[in-house]
């Protein structure tokens, strides 16, 4: 039976950065919207299994200093790198454990959130069993586990490419250089080839070539890589008394995104919720899932409760089509978002609310604060009215389901505030100095050129300081 050794990760550390969907505020918002009493992000306990070098866990700990964080990894090099970053940023609410998951035993019910990113599909069967057992053991009664894994059918084509590459690499002296050479040759071989298969292969090869070796070798080319179907994963979690809640990227779930003809065809098969998700993987050629699991079975329908929206902060993915917002009656506001989404807003109060969100985007603003700002904008324009929370909450729930806004559970809300003198955090500066992926204040990785990286690192001034602050590279 194949096994994993820490030495493989010592030689080539798994160097991923922040995974936005693992943020307790994001996971907590989905859980509360679906009827669970999830812990607030600024008063919670988080466990990450397979934390690598801590670059997902540490930004959370720095931004949420009143919560506690524990990271577990079996590579001493990973743990040492995480400890170095923690010391450099003076983060005192995170601790790390160097242990094999088969030997690690957390206190029962001690964590509100458990994160296992890039583990389930990349470990032998007995470790997969232990991973789910640990999630069930560690979770508090209303806790939520985030588990990512590769799924069929999307991994079918990638799996064939992976097996060919692993066979070709064999025992070469420099597998990193050899993999790069093989992928470059394959890219040339498929150039100009007709047909959908060639197009899919070009896309897969291009994605692999774009990845740094520390991601490619541990994501696609790891010794163990076992995709599963969604239904097989659900059956496995059920054996550990875990229940599927939702996807961490909630908009990927609803079948309503499909064209009417596709929805009608699926309806003919009368699928239940789980079979619908299974069919969506096939229709969408999905190859990766990030699923949220709980100890208690949720309501079957997974219908979002708009009454929870006032407990959330909102990050809008919509902007005015013409860049201008006019609150005057009779002037509809046209907003364009992701995936060519277009919406029109007519009521002055609703236009004022979206104006309040647009003027601070991409910042996440508490719902109540956006309401207050919208009221102020209305009064400035001569309107003696206040936006109603109910209809706006219902609208935001619909927008969230179609990927046009982010919702984050606020808790006390202080962690969302920007200081009077914004500047990069200590961890942001460390990441910039060390050439790591820099994480912004909303737990998103940000791509930086040399000049911007120098500003974040504290090495040089920048004429783009205001832009960088708005991008979340300051606290």
C-alpha positions as CSV (number, residue, x, y, z in Angstrom):
1,X,0.0,0.0,0.0
2,X,1.5,3.4,-0.9
3,X,2.4,5.7,1.9
4,X,3.5,9.3,2.3
5,X,6.7,10.4,4.0
6,X,7.5,13.7,5.5
7,X,10.8,13.7,3.7
8,X,8.9,14.3,0.4
9,X,7.5,17.5,1.8
10,X,10.8,18.4,3.4
11,X,12.6,18.4,0.0
12,X,9.8,20.3,-1.7
13,X,7.4,22.0,0.8
14,X,3.8,22.3,-0.1
15,X,3.7,26.1,-0.5
16,X,0.1,27.1,-0.9
17,X,-1.2,30.4,0.4
18,X,-4.6,31.5,1.8
19,X,-7.7,29.6,0.8
20,X,-10.5,32.2,1.1
21,X,-13.3,29.6,1.4
22,X,-11.8,28.3,4.7
23,X,-12.3,31.6,6.6
24,X,-14.5,31.0,9.6
25,X,-16.6,34.1,8.7
26,X,-17.4,32.6,5.3
27,X,-18.1,29.1,6.5
28,X,-20.0,30.5,9.5
29,X,-22.2,32.7,7.3
30,X,-23.2,29.7,5.1
31,X,-23.8,27.6,8.2
32,X,-26.1,30.2,9.8
33,X,-27.9,30.9,6.6
34,X,-28.7,27.2,6.5
35,X,-30.0,27.0,10.1
36,X,-26.9,26.2,12.2
37,X,-25.6,28.1,15.3
38,X,-22.1,28.5,13.9
39,X,-19.5,30.2,16.2
40,X,-18.6,33.8,15.5
41,X,-15.3,34.3,13.7
42,X,-13.9,36.5,16.4
43,X,-14.8,34.0,19.2
44,X,-14.0,30.6,17.8
45,X,-11.6,27.7,17.9
46,X,-10.0,26.5,14.6
47,X,-8.1,23.3,13.8
48,X,-6.2,22.8,10.5
49,X,-5.2,19.3,9.6
50,X,-2.4,19.3,7.1
51,X,-1.5,23.0,7.6
52,X,1.7,22.9,5.4
53,X,3.7,26.0,6.2
54,X,0.8,27.8,8.0
55,X,0.1,30.3,5.3
56,X,-3.6,29.6,5.4
57,X,-3.9,29.4,9.2
58,X,-1.6,32.3,10.3
59,X,-3.4,35.1,8.4
60,X,-6.6,34.0,10.1
61,X,-4.9,34.0,13.5
62,X,-3.5,37.5,12.9
63,X,-6.8,39.0,11.8
64,X,-8.8,37.3,14.5
65,X,-6.7,37.7,17.6
66,X,-9.5,36.8,20.0
67,X,-9.9,33.3,18.5
68,X,-7.5,30.4,18.8
69,X,-5.9,28.3,16.1
70,X,-4.1,25.0,16.1
71,X,-2.3,23.6,13.0
72,X,-1.2,20.0,12.6
73,X,1.3,18.7,10.0
74,X,3.7,15.7,9.8
75,X,6.6,17.6,8.1
76,X,9.1,19.1,10.6
77,X,10.1,21.5,7.8
78,X,6.5,22.7,7.4
79,X,6.1,23.2,11.1
80,X,9.4,25.0,11.4
81,X,8.5,27.4,8.6
82,X,5.2,28.1,10.2
83,X,6.8,28.8,13.5
84,X,9.3,31.2,11.9
85,X,6.5,33.2,10.3
86,X,4.5,33.2,13.6
87,X,7.5,34.6,15.4
88,X,8.2,37.2,12.8
89,X,4.6,38.5,12.9
90,X,4.3,38.1,16.7
91,X,1.2,36.0,16.5
92,X,0.4,34.5,19.8
93,X,-3.0,32.8,19.3
94,X,-1.7,30.0,17.1
95,X,0.2,26.9,17.9
96,X,1.5,24.0,15.8
97,X,1.7,20.3,16.3
98,X,4.1,18.1,14.4
99,X,2.3,14.8,14.1
100,X,1.1,12.1,11.7
101,X,-2.7,12.3,11.6
102,X,-2.8,8.6,12.5
103,X,-1.2,9.5,15.8
104,X,-2.9,12.8,16.6
105,X,-5.8,12.9,19.0
106,X,-7.6,16.2,19.6
107,X,-9.8,16.9,22.6
108,X,-13.3,15.8,21.8
109,X,-15.6,18.6,20.7
110,X,-12.8,21.2,21.2
111,X,-13.1,23.0,17.8
112,X,-15.8,25.1,16.1
113,X,-14.1,24.8,12.7
114,X,-11.9,22.1,11.2
115,X,-10.0,22.7,8.0
116,X,-8.5,19.9,5.9
117,X,-7.4,21.4,2.6
118,X,-5.5,19.2,0.1
119,X,-5.5,16.1,2.4
120,X,-8.4,13.7,1.7
121,X,-7.5,12.7,-1.9
122,X,-3.8,12.8,-1.4
123,X,-3.3,10.2,1.4
124,X,-3.6,6.4,1.7
125,X,-7.0,4.9,2.6
126,X,-6.3,4.5,6.3
127,X,-5.3,8.1,6.6
128,X,-8.6,9.1,4.8
129,X,-10.4,7.1,7.4
130,X,-8.5,8.8,10.2
131,X,-9.1,12.3,8.7
132,X,-12.8,11.9,8.8
133,X,-12.7,10.3,12.3
134,X,-10.7,13.3,13.5
135,X,-13.2,15.8,12.1
136,X,-16.0,14.0,13.9
137,X,-14.1,13.8,17.1
138,X,-12.8,17.4,17.1
139,X,-15.9,19.2,16.1
140,X,-18.1,20.9,18.7
141,X,-21.8,20.1,18.4
142,X,-22.5,23.0,16.0
143,X,-19.0,22.8,14.4
144,X,-18.3,22.7,10.7
145,X,-15.5,20.9,8.9
146,X,-14.1,22.0,5.5
147,X,-12.7,19.1,3.5
148,X,-11.5,19.4,-0.1
149,X,-11.0,16.5,-2.5
150,X,-10.7,15.7,-6.2
151,X,-13.9,14.4,-7.9
152,X,-14.9,12.5,-11.0
153,X,-15.7,13.0,-13.8
154,X,-13.5,16.1,-14.1
155,X,-10.4,14.3,-12.8
156,X,-10.7,11.6,-15.4
157,X,-8.7,13.4,-18.1
158,X,-6.3,14.9,-15.6
159,X,-5.8,11.5,-14.1
160,X,-4.6,10.1,-17.4
161,X,-2.2,13.0,-17.9
162,X,-0.9,12.6,-14.4
163,X,-0.2,8.9,-14.8
164,X,1.6,9.5,-18.0
165,X,3.8,12.2,-16.5
166,X,4.6,10.1,-13.4
167,X,5.6,7.2,-15.6
168,X,7.8,9.4,-17.8
169,X,9.6,10.9,-14.8
170,X,10.6,7.6,-13.4
171,X,13.8,8.0,-11.3
172,X,15.2,11.0,-13.1
173,X,17.7,13.1,-11.2
174,X,15.8,16.4,-11.4
175,X,12.0,15.6,-11.6
176,X,11.1,19.3,-11.4
177,X,13.1,20.2,-14.6
178,X,12.0,17.0,-16.3
179,X,8.3,17.6,-15.6
180,X,8.7,21.1,-17.0
181,X,10.3,19.7,-20.2
182,X,7.6,17.1,-20.6
183,X,4.8,19.6,-20.3
184,X,6.4,22.0,-22.7
185,X,6.8,19.2,-25.3
186,X,3.2,18.1,-24.8
187,X,1.9,21.7,-25.1
188,X,3.7,21.9,-28.5
189,X,2.3,18.5,-29.5
190,X,-1.3,19.6,-29.0
191,X,-0.9,23.0,-30.6
192,X,-3.2,23.2,-33.6
193,X,-4.8,19.8,-33.0
194,X,-8.5,19.9,-33.7
195,X,-11.4,18.6,-31.6
196,X,-12.7,18.9,-28.1
197,X,-10.2,16.4,-26.6
198,X,-7.2,18.4,-27.8
199,X,-8.8,21.6,-26.4
200,X,-9.3,20.0,-23.0
201,X,-5.7,18.7,-23.0
202,X,-4.3,22.1,-23.9
203,X,-6.2,23.6,-21.0
204,X,-5.0,21.0,-18.6
205,X,-1.4,21.3,-19.7
206,X,-1.5,25.1,-19.5
207,X,-2.8,24.9,-16.0
208,X,-0.1,22.5,-14.9
209,X,2.6,24.7,-16.6
210,X,1.3,27.7,-14.8
211,X,1.7,26.1,-11.4
212,X,4.9,26.4,-9.4
213,X,6.6,23.1,-8.7
214,X,5.7,23.1,-5.0
215,X,2.0,23.1,-6.0
216,X,2.2,20.9,-9.1
217,X,4.1,18.1,-7.4
218,X,1.7,17.9,-4.4
219,X,-1.6,18.7,-6.2
220,X,-1.4,16.8,-9.5
221,X,1.8,14.6,-9.2
222,X,1.7,13.5,-5.6
223,X,2.4,9.7,-5.1
224,X,-1.2,9.3,-3.9
225,X,-4.1,11.0,-5.7
226,X,-7.4,9.4,-5.4
227,X,-10.4,11.1,-6.9
228,X,-13.9,10.0,-5.8
229,X,-17.4,10.6,-6.9
230,X,-19.5,13.0,-4.8
231,X,-21.8,10.2,-3.8
232,X,-18.9,8.0,-2.7
233,X,-17.6,10.9,-0.6
234,X,-21.0,11.4,1.0
235,X,-21.3,7.7,1.8
236,X,-17.8,7.8,3.4
237,X,-18.6,10.7,5.6
238,X,-21.8,9.1,6.7
239,X,-19.9,6.1,8.1
240,X,-18.2,8.6,10.4
241,X,-21.5,10.2,11.4
242,X,-20.8,13.4,9.5
243,X,-23.4,15.1,7.4
244,X,-23.0,17.2,4.2
245,X,-24.0,20.8,4.7
246,X,-23.0,22.6,1.5
247,X,-20.1,23.6,-0.6
248,X,-17.7,26.2,0.8
249,X,-18.3,28.0,-2.5
250,X,-22.1,28.0,-2.2
251,X,-22.9,29.4,-5.7
252,X,-21.6,26.2,-7.2
253,X,-24.5,24.2,-5.8
254,X,-27.8,25.4,-7.2
255,X,-29.1,23.7,-10.4
256,X,-30.8,26.9,-11.3
257,X,-27.6,28.1,-12.9
258,X,-28.1,25.5,-15.7
259,X,-29.9,26.5,-18.9
260,X,-33.7,25.6,-18.8
261,X,-33.2,22.7,-21.2
262,X,-30.5,21.2,-19.0
263,X,-32.6,21.6,-15.8
264,X,-35.6,19.9,-17.5
265,X,-33.5,17.0,-18.6
266,X,-32.2,16.5,-15.1
267,X,-35.7,16.7,-13.7
268,X,-36.8,13.8,-15.8
269,X,-34.4,11.6,-13.7
270,X,-36.1,12.8,-10.5
271,X,-32.9,13.2,-8.6
272,X,-32.9,14.0,-4.9
273,X,-30.5,16.6,-3.5
274,X,-27.4,14.4,-3.5
275,X,-28.0,12.9,-6.9
276,X,-28.5,16.4,-8.3
277,X,-25.1,17.4,-7.0
278,X,-23.7,14.2,-8.5
279,X,-25.2,15.0,-11.9
280,X,-24.0,18.6,-11.7
281,X,-20.4,17.3,-11.4
282,X,-20.9,15.5,-14.6
283,X,-22.7,18.4,-16.5
284,X,-20.1,20.9,-15.3
285,X,-17.0,18.7,-15.6
286,X,-16.2,19.5,-12.0
287,X,-12.9,18.1,-10.7
288,X,-12.6,19.6,-7.2
289,X,-14.9,20.1,-4.3
290,X,-14.6,21.9,-1.0
291,X,-17.4,20.4,1.1
292,X,-18.7,21.5,4.5
293,X,-19.6,18.8,7.0
294,X,-21.4,18.8,10.3
295,X,-22.3,16.4,13.1
296,X,-26.1,17.0,12.7
297,X,-28.1,16.6,9.6
298,X,-29.2,19.9,8.1
299,X,-32.6,20.7,6.5
300,X,-32.9,18.8,3.2
301,X,-33.7,21.8,1.0
302,X,-30.6,23.9,1.8
303,X,-32.6,27.1,1.5
304,X,-30.9,30.3,2.6
305,X,-32.6,32.2,5.4
306,X,-32.5,35.9,4.5
307,X,-33.1,36.8,8.2
308,X,-29.5,35.9,8.9
309,X,-28.1,38.5,6.4
310,X,-28.1,41.4,9.0
311,X,-25.5,39.2,10.9
312,X,-23.2,39.4,7.9
313,X,-20.8,41.7,6.2
314,X,-21.3,42.1,2.5
315,X,-18.7,42.4,-0.3
316,X,-20.3,43.3,-3.6
317,X,-19.1,41.9,-6.9
318,X,-21.3,44.4,-8.9
319,X,-20.4,47.8,-10.2
320,X,-22.4,50.5,-12.0
321,X,-22.4,49.9,-15.8
322,X,-21.7,53.6,-16.5
323,X,-19.8,54.3,-13.3
324,X,-22.5,56.7,-12.1
325,X,-25.2,56.2,-9.5
326,X,-28.2,58.6,-9.7
327,X,-30.8,58.2,-6.9
328,X,-33.4,60.2,-8.8
329,X,-36.7,58.4,-9.4
330,X,-37.1,57.1,-12.9
331,X,-33.3,56.5,-13.4
332,X,-32.7,52.7,-13.1
333,X,-29.3,51.7,-11.8
334,X,-27.7,49.2,-14.0
335,X,-25.2,46.9,-12.2
336,X,-22.8,44.4,-13.9
337,X,-21.1,41.6,-12.0
338,X,-19.4,38.3,-12.5
339,X,-20.2,35.9,-15.3
340,X,-21.8,38.8,-17.3
341,X,-24.5,39.1,-14.7
342,X,-26.7,42.2,-15.2
343,X,-29.3,43.7,-12.8
344,X,-31.4,46.8,-12.7
345,X,-32.4,48.6,-9.5
346,X,-35.1,51.3,-9.6
347,X,-36.2,52.2,-6.0
348,X,-34.1,55.1,-4.6
349,X,-33.7,53.4,-1.3
350,X,-32.3,50.2,-3.0
351,X,-30.1,52.3,-5.2
352,X,-28.7,54.0,-2.2
353,X,-27.9,50.7,-0.5
354,X,-26.0,49.4,-3.5
355,X,-24.3,52.7,-3.8
356,X,-23.1,52.3,-0.2
357,X,-21.6,48.9,-1.1
358,X,-20.2,50.0,-4.4
359,X,-18.3,53.0,-3.0
360,X,-16.2,50.8,-0.6
361,X,-15.8,47.7,-2.8
362,X,-14.0,45.4,-2.6
363,X,-14.2,46.0,1.2
364,X,-16.6,43.9,3.2
365,X,-19.0,46.1,5.1
366,X,-21.4,45.0,7.9
367,X,-25.0,45.0,6.7
368,X,-26.1,47.5,9.4
369,X,-23.3,49.9,8.4
370,X,-24.3,49.7,4.7
371,X,-27.9,50.5,5.8
372,X,-26.7,53.6,7.8
373,X,-24.6,54.8,4.8
374,X,-27.5,54.3,2.4
375,X,-29.8,56.3,4.7
376,X,-27.2,59.1,4.8
377,X,-27.0,59.1,1.0
378,X,-30.8,59.3,0.7
379,X,-31.0,62.3,3.1
380,X,-28.2,64.0,1.2
381,X,-30.3,63.7,-2.0
382,X,-33.4,65.0,-0.4
383,X,-35.2,61.7,0.3
384,X,-36.8,61.4,3.8
385,X,-36.8,57.6,4.0
386,X,-34.8,54.7,5.3
387,X,-34.0,51.5,3.4
388,X,-36.0,48.4,4.6
389,X,-33.8,45.6,5.8
390,X,-36.2,42.8,4.8
391,X,-36.3,43.2,1.0
392,X,-32.6,44.0,0.9
393,X,-31.8,40.9,2.8
394,X,-33.8,38.8,0.4
395,X,-32.1,40.3,-2.5
396,X,-28.6,39.8,-1.1
397,X,-29.4,36.1,-0.4
398,X,-30.3,35.7,-4.1
399,X,-27.2,37.5,-5.2
400,X,-25.0,35.4,-2.9
401,X,-26.5,32.2,-4.5
402,X,-25.4,33.4,-7.9
403,X,-21.9,34.5,-6.9
404,X,-22.5,38.3,-7.0
405,X,-21.6,39.0,-3.4
406,X,-19.6,37.6,-0.5
407,X,-21.3,37.2,2.9
408,X,-19.1,37.0,6.0
409,X,-20.4,36.4,9.5
410,X,-19.4,39.5,11.4
411,X,-19.4,38.5,15.1
412,X,-18.4,41.6,17.1
413,X,-17.3,43.2,13.8
414,X,-14.1,44.9,15.1
415,X,-11.9,42.6,12.9
416,X,-13.5,44.1,9.8
417,X,-12.5,47.7,10.8
418,X,-9.7,49.5,9.0
419,X,-7.4,51.5,11.4
420,X,-7.1,55.3,11.1
421,X,-3.6,54.9,9.8
422,X,-3.8,51.8,7.5
423,X,-0.6,49.9,6.9
424,X,0.4,46.3,6.0
425,X,0.2,43.9,8.9
426,X,3.3,42.3,10.3
427,X,2.5,39.0,8.5
428,X,1.9,40.8,5.2
429,X,5.3,42.4,5.5
430,X,6.9,39.0,6.3
431,X,5.2,37.3,3.3
432,X,6.3,40.1,1.0
433,X,9.9,40.1,2.2
434,X,10.1,36.3,2.0
435,X,8.7,36.1,-1.6
436,X,5.6,34.4,-0.3
437,X,2.0,34.8,-1.5
438,X,0.7,37.9,0.3
439,X,-2.8,37.6,2.0
440,X,-5.0,40.6,2.2
441,X,-7.3,41.5,5.2
442,X,-10.2,39.5,3.7
443,X,-8.1,36.3,3.5
444,X,-7.5,36.5,-0.3
445,X,-4.2,36.0,-2.0
446,X,-3.0,39.1,-3.9
447,X,-0.7,39.1,-6.9
448,X,2.0,41.8,-6.6
449,X,4.6,43.2,-9.0
450,X,8.0,44.1,-7.6
451,X,7.1,47.6,-6.8
452,X,3.9,46.8,-4.9
453,X,5.7,44.0,-3.0
454,X,8.4,46.5,-1.9
455,X,5.7,48.7,-0.5
456,X,4.1,45.9,1.4
457,X,7.4,44.8,2.7
458,X,8.1,48.3,4.0
459,X,11.1,48.8,1.8
460,X,9.9,51.6,-0.4
461,X,7.1,54.1,-0.8
462,X,4.5,53.7,-3.6
463,X,2.4,56.1,-5.6
464,X,-0.2,53.3,-5.6
465,X,-0.6,53.3,-1.8
466,X,-4.3,54.2,-1.9
467,X,-5.0,51.4,-4.4
468,X,-3.1,48.9,-2.4
469,X,-4.9,49.8,0.8
470,X,-8.2,49.5,-1.0
471,X,-7.1,46.0,-2.2
472,X,-7.0,45.0,1.4
473,X,-3.2,45.1,1.8
474,X,-3.4,47.1,5.0
475,X,-5.2,46.8,8.4
